[in-house]
Amino acid sequence: AAAALPAGAAASLTSRPGRVGAGAQAAPCTTPAGVISEAMRSCLEPLFVRLVADDTAPTAKEAEVCMRIIRALGVHLPAEACQDHADWALEQCHRQTGPCCMTGLARSLVAHWIALSSRGQAGLTTSATTVLEEVRHHMCQLPTDDDPDPEPLDQAPHSLLTIHEANANAIAIIALDQLDGVVTDVERALVVLKRVLPAAKGASGGAAAQPTQGESALPPQHPAFELERATLQRMLDLEPALLTCTTTQLAGSSAEHALRCLEKFYRALGSAFTIASSMNHLHERIVELHWQRLSRNIYQFLSYQAQNEQEYSGVDRKRTKREVRLVPALVFRIEQFESLLVRISKKFKVDLTTEMRRSTARDFRINLSKIEEIEKENEEALAQSKSKKRRGKGKAADDDDADAEMPSGSPEEVDDDE
């Protein structure tokens, strides 16, 4: 790889602030993770830039293979080095080149940036939100109650030139996968909280069991309560990404990923509020998010997916069936969470349903063609039933005639009298 670079190319590519230039004397790396970081910085990343700059088909495939190697090595980077390499990946996302805009290569590059940025920022979903906002710019924004007629932006919000109309839907899956992973981590934390919170309440002398409100009335300092705060804050950090996701005209697999992620999110919300022994300011912020923005956007997102279902029903029936199963599951989780809020309001004497309103979107629609088909089947079944009754009446009349011809005192008549 070093031989493939011209003289001074490595120095010019790695001499940005915060990165060690080729001519500088870097400190010797003694740990395996440090060796990997130095190899990526001095060899693989400059090689990737060189391959992407050569706009030909063979080098495009080589650049994709190089990015796969970079991603595989990036998993083993130390946490303190992740942000540095994430900045390099973000710089490549801002460049518009032919091979880099290929769907496979663009997905690998964006996934590498999201993964390293999340690790460098302690699990924050800022990079995933940025990608979803860029995707929404290329796939158009759904109308909302706050903005019923959104105007398209002339320029992309973050200028990630790697993302464009042809690959935006596929790249959205990368950001949604990262959100799904965060929700999975939240669910694991809730499993631990369900086991340790009762003991923490007993150790605190029942102070946490009193219904409280506001930031000043938080439960006492205990590791279990600290974990609960961190879990609720993690769920609040998902707000920008989920709001962006539900206001984007996603289609196909990306819409399916979004429905699955939202269903898991509301399932986690239900678990978090079920195990809670009091309501603090984090719970109130989550409820406010649900009533004011998220639930409304979700139902509008479901309506949009229902309108576009006919376009995909004849193309990909398997995907349509999966979406049909995910929509009622999501609606069930939302309404289950809302009913839980009503019970909690009565239990803790707090008002969590101030902005509650009846949902208008449901998991069913009137299908006129299906109704006509069912009516036709009912008419055929009714006609068959009438023909059977006529045949039954004719057979009964024949039996009556036979009884009338029997002589008096016959065994049949004696049995009838008895």
C-alpha positions in Angstrom: 0.0 0.0 0.0 2.9 2.4 0.8 4.5 1.7 -2.5 1.3 2.5 -4.4 1.3 6.1 -3.0 3.4 8.7 -4.7 6.1 10.6 -2.8 4.6 12.9 -0.2 1.0 11.7 -0.7 0.8 10.0 2.7 2.1 13.2 4.4 -0.5 15.4 2.6 -3.3 13.0 3.4 -2.5 12.5 7.1 -1.2 15.9 8.1 -4.6 17.2 9.4 -4.8 18.6 12.9 -5.0 15.8 15.4 -3.5 13.2 13.1 0.1 12.2 13.0 1.8 13.1 9.7 4.0 10.8 7.8 7.1 12.8 8.4 6.4 13.3 12.2 8.0 11.0 14.8 5.0 9.2 16.3 5.2 7.6 19.7 5.8 3.8 19.3 2.6 1.8 19.7 2.9 -1.0 22.2 -0.7 -2.3 22.4 -2.4 -4.2 19.6 -5.2 -1.6 19.4 -2.6 1.1 19.0 -0.8 -0.8 16.2 -4.2 -1.2 14.4 -4.9 2.5 14.8 -1.5 3.5 13.4 -1.8 1.1 10.5 -5.2 2.5 9.5 -3.9 6.1 9.8 -0.7 5.7 7.9 -1.6 3.0 5.3 -5.2 1.9 4.8 -6.9 5.3 5.0 -4.5 7.0 2.5 -4.9 4.0 0.2 -8.7 4.3 0.3 -8.5 8.0 -0.6 -6.2 7.1 -3.5 -8.5 4.4 -4.9 -11.6 6.6 -4.6 -9.9 9.4 -6.5 -9.3 7.1 -9.4 -12.7 7.0 -11.0 -12.6 3.6 -12.7 -14.6 0.4 -12.2 -11.7 -1.8 -11.0 -10.5 0.7 -8.4 -14.1 1.1 -7.2 -14.2 -2.6 -6.3 -10.8 -2.4 -4.7 -11.9 0.7 -2.7 -15.0 -1.3 -1.4 -12.7 -4.1 -0.3 -10.4 -1.7 1.4 -13.3 -0.1 3.3 -14.4 -3.6 4.4 -10.9 -4.1 5.9 -11.0 -0.7 7.5 -14.4 -1.5 9.1 -13.2 -4.8 10.4 -10.1 -3.3 12.0 -12.2 -0.3 13.3 -14.0 -2.7 15.7 -10.8 -3.2 17.6 -9.8 0.5 17.9 -9.5 1.9 21.4 -12.2 4.3 22.5 -9.9 7.3 22.7 -8.9 6.8 19.0 -12.4 6.3 17.6 -13.3 10.0 17.3 -10.1 10.7 15.3 -10.9 8.0 12.7 -14.6 9.0 12.7 -13.5 12.5 11.7 -11.6 11.0 8.8 -14.7 9.0 7.7 -16.9 12.1 7.9 -14.5 14.0 5.7 -14.8 11.2 3.1 -18.6 11.4 3.3 -18.4 15.1 2.4 -16.5 14.3 -0.8 -18.5 13.6 -4.0 -16.7 11.1 -6.3 -18.0 8.5 -8.7 -17.0 5.3 -6.9 -17.7 6.6 -3.5 -21.3 7.2 -4.5 -21.9 3.6 -5.3 -24.4 2.0 -3.0 -22.2 -0.7 -1.5 -19.2 1.6 -0.9 -21.3 4.4 0.4 -23.1 2.1 2.9 -19.8 0.8 4.2 -18.3 4.3 4.6 -21.4 5.7 6.4 -21.6 2.6 8.6 -18.0 3.0 9.5 -18.5 6.6 10.4 -21.7 5.9 12.5 -20.1 3.1 14.4 -16.9 5.0 15.3 -18.7 8.2 16.1 -21.1 6.4 18.4 -18.2 4.8 20.3 -16.3 8.1 20.5 -19.4 9.9 21.9 -20.3 7.3 24.5 -23.2 5.8 22.5 -24.9 9.0 21.3 -27.0 8.8 18.2 -25.9 12.2 16.7 -24.4 10.6 13.6 -27.4 8.5 12.9 -29.7 11.5 13.2 -27.4 13.4 10.8 -27.7 10.6 8.2 -31.5 10.4 8.6 -31.8 14.2 8.1 -29.7 13.9 4.9 -31.9 11.0 3.7 -35.0 13.0 4.4 -33.7 15.8 2.2 -33.3 13.3 -0.7 -36.5 11.3 -0.1 -38.8 14.2 0.8 -40.4 15.1 4.1 -43.8 13.9 5.3 -46.3 16.7 6.3 -46.9 17.1 10.0 -49.3 19.0 12.2 -46.7 21.7 12.8 -45.7 21.9 9.1 -48.6 20.6 6.9 -46.9 21.7 3.7 -43.1 21.4 4.1 -41.0 23.1 1.5 -38.0 21.1 0.1 -34.6 22.5 1.0 -32.5 23.8 -1.8 -29.3 22.4 -0.2 -28.7 19.3 1.9 -28.6 20.1 5.7 -25.2 18.5 6.3 -23.7 18.2 2.7 -22.9 14.5 3.0 -22.3 14.3 -0.8 -21.9 10.5 -0.5 -25.7 10.3 0.0 -27.9 11.0 -3.0 -31.3 9.9 -4.3 -30.2 6.6 -5.6 -28.7 5.2 -2.4 -30.6 7.3 0.3 -33.1 4.5 1.0 -30.4 1.9 1.4 -28.2 4.1 3.6 -31.2 4.9 5.9 -31.1 1.2 7.0 -27.6 1.7 8.4 -28.8 4.6 10.7 -31.9 2.6 11.7 -29.8 -0.4 12.6 -27.8 1.8 14.9 -31.0 3.0 16.6 -32.2 -0.6 16.9 -28.9 -1.5 18.6 -29.4 1.4 21.1 -32.9 0.2 21.9 -31.6 -3.3 22.4 -29.1 -2.0 24.9 -31.9 -0.1 26.7 -33.9 -3.3 26.9 -31.0 -5.2 28.5 -30.6 -2.4 31.1 -34.3 -2.7 31.9 -33.9 -6.4 32.5 -31.2 -5.6 35.1 -33.3 -2.8 36.6 -36.3 -5.1 37.0 -34.1 -7.3 39.2 -32.2 -4.8 41.3 -34.7 -1.9 41.8 -36.8 -3.7 44.5 -33.7 -4.3 46.6 -32.6 -0.6 46.0 -36.0 0.6 47.2 -35.7 -1.5 50.4 -32.1 -0.3 51.0 -33.2 3.4 50.6 -35.8 2.9 53.3 -38.7 3.4 50.9 -37.8 7.0 50.1 -38.0 6.2 46.4 -41.5 4.7 46.7 -43.1 8.1 47.3 -44.7 9.8 44.3 -42.4 12.7 43.4 -42.3 15.3 40.7 -39.6 17.6 39.4 -35.8 17.4 39.2 -35.3 18.3 42.9 -37.4 15.3 44.0 -35.3 12.6 42.3 -34.8 9.3 44.2 -31.7 9.0 46.4 -28.2 8.4 45.1 -28.0 4.6 44.6 -26.4 2.6 41.7 -29.8 1.2 40.7 -31.4 4.6 40.5 -28.4 6.0 38.6 -28.8 3.2 36.1 -32.5 4.1 35.8 -31.7 7.7 35.1 -29.1 6.8 32.5 -31.6 4.4 30.8 -34.3 7.1 30.6 -31.8 9.7 29.3 -30.7 7.2 26.7 -34.3 6.9 25.5 -34.6 10.7 25.4 -31.5 10.9 23.3 -33.3 8.8 20.6 -35.9 11.6 20.2 -34.3 13.5 17.3 -33.5 10.4 15.3 -37.0 8.9 15.8 -38.7 12.2 14.9 -36.6 12.5 11.8 -37.3 8.9 10.9 -41.1 9.2 11.2 -41.2 12.4 9.0 -39.3 10.8 6.1 -40.9 9.1 3.1 -39.2 5.8 3.7 -40.1 2.8 1.5 -39.3 -0.9 1.2 -36.8 -2.4 3.7 -36.0 0.9 5.4 -39.7 1.4 6.3 -39.8 -2.1 7.6 -36.7 -1.4 9.8 -38.3 1.8 11.0 -41.5 0.0 12.1 -39.6 -2.7 13.9 -37.4 -0.1 15.7 -40.4 1.9 16.8 -42.2 -1.2 18.1 -39.2 -2.1 20.2 -38.9 1.5 21.4 -42.5 1.5 22.7 -42.0 -1.9 24.2 -39.0 -0.6 26.1 -41.1 2.5 27.2 -43.8 0.3 28.6 -41.2 -1.7 30.6 -39.5 1.4 31.9 -42.7 2.9 33.2 -44.0 -0.4 34.6 -41.0 -0.8 36.9 -40.8 2.8 38.0 -41.7 3.6 41.6 -42.1 7.3 41.0 -42.3 9.9 38.3 -39.4 12.3 37.8 -38.6 15.0 35.3 -37.2 12.4 32.8 -40.5 10.4 32.8 -42.4 13.7 32.2 -40.2 14.6 29.3 -40.7 11.3 27.7 -44.5 11.6 28.1 -44.4 15.1 26.7 -42.4 13.8 23.7 -45.0 11.0 23.1 -48.1 13.2 23.2 -46.8 16.3 21.4 -44.8 14.9 18.5 -43.8 11.2 18.3 -47.2 9.5 18.4 -48.7 12.0 15.9 -45.8 11.5 13.5 -46.0 7.8 13.8 -49.7 7.6 12.8 -49.0 9.9 9.8 -46.1 7.7 8.9 -48.4 4.6 9.0 -50.9 6.4 6.9 -48.3 7.1 4.3 -47.1 3.5 4.3 -50.8 2.4 3.8 -51.2 4.6 0.8 -48.1 3.2 -0.8 -48.8 -0.4 0.0 -50.6 -1.0 -3.3 -47.5 0.0 -5.2 -45.4 -2.8 -3.6 -48.1 -5.5 -3.1 -47.6 -6.9 -6.5 -43.8 -6.5 -6.5 -42.8 -7.9 -3.1 -45.6 -9.8 -1.4 -43.3 -11.1 1.4 -42.2 -7.6 2.4 -45.8 -6.4 2.3 -46.9 -9.3 4.6 -44.1 -8.5 7.1 -45.3 -4.8 7.2 -48.8 -6.0 7.7 -47.7 -7.8 10.8 -45.5 -5.0 12.1 -48.2 -2.3 11.8 -50.7 -3.8 14.3 -47.9 -4.7 16.6 -46.7 -1.1 16.7 -50.3 0.2 17.2 -50.8 -2.3 20.0 -47.6 -1.1 21.8 -48.5 2.5 21.5 -52.0 2.0 22.9 -50.7 -0.3 25.6 -48.3 2.5 26.7 -51.1 5.1 26.7 -53.3 2.9 28.8 -50.4 2.4 31.2 -50.0 6.2 31.5 -53.7 6.4 32.6 -53.1 3.8 35.3 -49.9 5.5 36.5 -51.6 8.9 36.6 -54.2 7.5 39.1 -51.5 5.6 41.1 -49.1 8.5 41.6 -51.7 11.3 41.5 -49.9 13.0 38.6 -51.5 14.1 35.3 -49.7 12.4 32.4 -52.6 12.5 30.0 -53.1 16.3 29.6 -52.5 16.2 25.9 -54.0 12.8 25.2 -56.2 12.6 22.1 -57.8 9.7 20.4 -55.7 8.2 17.7 -57.1 8.2 14.2 -54.9 5.7 12.4 -55.5 2.0 12.9 -54.1 -1.2 11.6 -57.0 -1.9 9.2 -58.4 -0.4 6.1 -61.5 -0.9 4.0 -60.5 -2.9 0.8 -63.4 -2.6 -1.7 -62.0 -5.3 -4.0 -61.8 -7.7 -1.1 -65.3 -6.8 0.0 -66.7 -7.6 -3.5 -64.8 -10.9 -3.5 -66.3 -11.9 -0.1 -69.8 -10.9 -1.1 -69.5 -13.0 -4.2 -68.4 -16.0 -2.1 -71.3 -15.4 0.3 -73.8 -15.4 -2.6 -72.4 -18.7 -3.9 -72.6 -20.2 -0.5 -76.2 -19.0 0.0 -77.2 -20.5 -3.4 -75.7 -23.9 -2.5 -77.5 -23.8 0.9 -80.9 -23.1 -0.8 -80.4 -25.9 -3.3 -79.6 -28.3 -0.4 -82.8 -27.3 1.4 -84.9 -27.9 -1.7 -83.4 -31.3 -2.1 -84.1 -32.0 1.6 -87.8 -30.9 1.3 -88.3 -33.2 -1.7 -86.9 -36.2 0.1 -89.1 -35.4 3.1 -92.2 -35.3 0.9 -91.4 -38.7 -0.6 -91.1 -40.1 2.9 -94.6 -38.7 3.9 -96.2 -40.4 0.8 -94.6 -43.7 1.7 -96.0 -43.4 5.3 -99.5 -42.6 3.9 -99.5 -45.9 1.9 -98.7 -48.1 4.9 -101.6 -50.4 6.2 -103.3 -49.6 9.6 -101.8 -51.4 12.6 -98.4 -51.9 11.0 -95.3 -51.9 13.3 -94.2 -48.5 12.1 -97.6 -47.0 13.1 -97.5 -48.7 16.5 -94.1 -47.3 17.1 -95.3 -43.8 16.1 -98.2 -44.1 18.6 -95.9 -45.1 21.4 
